[in-house]
Amino acid sequence: DMAEEAKKLAGYAAVNDHIKNNYVVGVGSGSTIVYAVDRLAERVQQEKLKIVCVPTSFQARQLILQHGLPLSDLDRHPELDVAIDGADEVDSSLTLIKGGGGCLTQEKIVAECARHFIVIADYRKDSKCLGQQWKKGIPVEVIPMAYVPITRDITRRFGGEVVLRMGVNKAGPVVTDNGNFILDWKFENVHNWKEVNTAIKMIPGVVETGLFIGMAERVYFGMQDGTVQIRD
Ligand code: DER
């Protein structure tokens, strides 16, 4: 369908533009990145590229292994040349909401370790301000024993509603690759995201938020008309 085609456009364009021989590549998580990894494997095959890939989740690790790409990690490569990842929403200053797939913590770590952090998204993610398109809130990864006090703290200080993310094909809450819970903060009004992000991260028991502020260097949007829009 159109959104899948748009994801493929963005994934292919980003890999065509940003991957070079001998690169250490951070591989994101979610559905859009699958197209980027397809193209990455194709280029490695066709151009005999020598690269290594650092995953941002069990899912990304599976993708890397399934495509026969060389797997590495931050112990061997604490500095990456480029990280490519999806997003749930992108605002006009390239602030991202990520974590729809529950992988935000390792994604943010890998993105921070990369010299270039490149985002790929279909047109549905393109937004003027956060919350306009994405209605599921900002994911917050938390230490399980603290999820209730953290829920109360966030709602008291910042309003909106905080919901513990429950499994669909698993009874009980979603457990992340790091063994933690995810809270989805359905915020009401526009906030100073930098201030709110810092405040939430300081709450004891918060591991990471899905707010990626000042991190994305460039976003590739696959559009309905088959074009790709690049925003720096
Ligand atoms: O969960 C995540 O952070 C994913 O990267 C998400 O932001 C994008 O997932 P999608 O490509 O399936 O929309």
Boltz pocket constraint, residues with backbone or C-beta under 6 A from the ligand:
constraints:
  - pocket:
      binder: B
      contacts: [[A, 28], [A, 29], [A, 30], [A, 31], [A, 32], [A, 33], [A, 85], [A, 86], [A, 87], [A, 88], [A, 97], [A, 98], [A, 99], [A, 100], [A, 101], [A, 102], [A, 103], [A, 104], [A, 107], [A, 120]]
      max_distance: 6.0
